[in-house]
Amino acid sequence: MAMKPKTHNGNGNSSDNNSGGGSSSSPSPPPSPSPPLRSSVSQCRRRVRSKAQSQLLKDSFGGGILFRRNLRYLVLLPLLYLSGLLMCVGGPFSALVGWPTTPGAVYRSHDMFRKFWPRIHSDNSSVLELSSVWKNKRRVKEQKPCPNSTASPRFESSGPSGYLIVEANGGLNQQRSAICNAVAVAGLLNAILVIPRFDFHNVWRDPRSPDQAWSANSSGILDGSSEFRDIYDEDHFIATLEGYVKVVKEVPEELMLKYENNITNVPSFHVQAWASVSYYLGEVYPVLQQQGIIRIAPFANRLAMNVPPHIQFLRCLTNYEALRFSAPISTLAKKLVNRMIEKSSRTGRKYVSVHLRFEEDMVAFSCCVYDGGEAEKIEMDSVREKGWRGKFKRKDRIILPGLNRINGKCPLSPLEVGMMLRGMGFANDTSIYLASGKIYRAERHLVPLLKMFPHLHTKESLATPDELAPFVGYSSRLAALDYTVCLFSEAFVTTQGGNFPHFLMGHRRFLYGGHAKTIIPDKRRLVVLLQDMGLSWKDFKDQMKEMLNESDRKGMMVPRVRKFNRKTSVYTHPLPECGFVQAWCRFANFDCTRNSSFHVISFAFYVEILIYSVVLDLYGAEA
């Protein structure tokens, strides 16, 4: 079989001589000459260029249309956004352009009070009995705690790993949180806890007496006039935690000699907020074992909420039993509570407490506008500049008072609290305890509240000057008095949030069978109502009664899913996690209410604790 011959074209490339139809043994004629290479490339480029140009024209035309459309949106959207902000701000600008202000953006509560006052003054219908404020009697569904971590929470170890020093910063309840976390961390690391030191912020720092100065104690820590023992019962704290976490008052002198009696030489950790258990075990514990002592400062919120059950037990035990106020605070607090009860004979020896955050610095920090006009604006600008040194004048800082009010970020004024409570049905003979600092322009803002509730009391009005003198100027000690009187009120009213109401609500849930017995205003809803000049007193009352019912319902709620933040922590929602501490009190022959030094829990609730304890025993026996 003959092979097909190969021919070579002029460019030296061989090709099979195959016509595709038949074969011949004779040589094929030479191929016809092909166009030059450069010409073919040029034609190809022209074709590609023409296609690209036509496609580019199409893209440019379409892109131009899209760009013009997008440009309109880019211009329109910012204008709409700015218009919305200006409408939220309300005030002079809205009046100038004739726009209606956003409902709730402007403070008109004083106008509403003048309108409602004749009806408030004469309204004696549907008076709310304090004994029947809380209608929700549903018991919290308590989960059975793990017997391995709660019935016998004492730890077995070969010996302590070292000493833990913490510095608790902030106000009374931020320090309380730090102390509870310090005990938990000490239990986690099997460390000996040194009584926490208080590092006061300039807002909270208590004054020093003339004969006191900042001095270093044997541990080399700077001491101020307010220490742990000034606010809490130090011996009770140590005794309650005995067997769980060892607590000492000072670091041994021989150990401090190793660090030249200088606390700054002690290995120090700057722990990030909400640090996990694994961080402490992996990073802190090895250093503690090696050095024998560590220091963590500051220590507010330095432990995650999600911790093992036996560590959570330490938090509960510390907060609800180990932290008892010192004797001077407890003694005066007991007198104040008894005097409030005596002054509440008209309402079945029950009273309402209100945590009012309407101090000058709070009003200034909120950047909210009330009814003081230009004089108020000048005064608040001055307070902000003095307290925060230009923070509110930065170019990136936009102050929108109307938007703050709509979002419920403005502190309720005394007038607004009074109107809300009267609308809920509280009679004018109700005894009110006002927990507060110095009210901003009290001579003007307290007058309407006193008209609505003439039986208004404060720690200053209940205590004699001599009794109160040792506490004057000490922010944390004064807050402890307020905390105790509020704790035992029939209804507690919170107006602004913060650590104080969160801890207090949790403590009340712990004492009152899971119910916080707390009125939490829906401020976003309230500010809209208090600006509606067409609203009738009857309709306002209906809205307030709904708000009270909602507080009653939420007072018994337990978060379905624990997100382990401040609002769902064991400090605010102690049950079911801390329910076993109540049983522990009976096992250890402790009175849980000794934490507050004098309150007697109702017989019914005491029976509930006993029943819960029996269930705990049975569950442990079955396990």
Secondary structure, 3 states (H helix, E strand, C coil): CCCCCEEECCCCCEEECCCCCCCCCCCCCCCCCCCCHHHHHHHHHHHHHHHHHHHHHHHHHHHHHHHHHHHHHHHHHHHHHHHHHHHHHCCHHHHHHCCCCCCCCCCCHHHHHHHHHHHHHHCCCCCCCHHHCCCCCCCCCCCCCCHHHHCCCCCCCCCCCCEEEEEEECCHHHHHHHHHHHHHHHHHHCCEEECCEEECCCCCCCCCCCCCCCEECCCCCEECCCCHHHHECHHHHHHHHCCCCCEECCCCHHHHHCCCCCHHHCCEECCCCCCCHHHHHHHHHHHHHHHCEEEECCCCCCCCCCCCHHHHHHHHHHHHHHCCECHHHHHHHHHHHHHHHHCCHHHCCCCEEEECCCEHHHHHHHCCCCCCHHHHHHHHHHHHHHHHCCHHHCCCCCCCHHHHHHCCCCCCCHHHHHHHHHHHCCCCCCCEEEECCCECCHHHHHHHHHHHCCCEECHHHHCCHHHHHHHCCCHHHHHHHHHHHHHCCCEEEECCCCHHHHHHHHHHHHHCCCCCCEECCCHHHHHHHCCCCCCCHHHHHHHHHHHHHHHHHHHCCCCCCCCCCHHHCCCCCCCCCCHHHHHHHHHCCCCHHHHHCCCCCCHHHHHHHHHHHHHHHHHHHHC
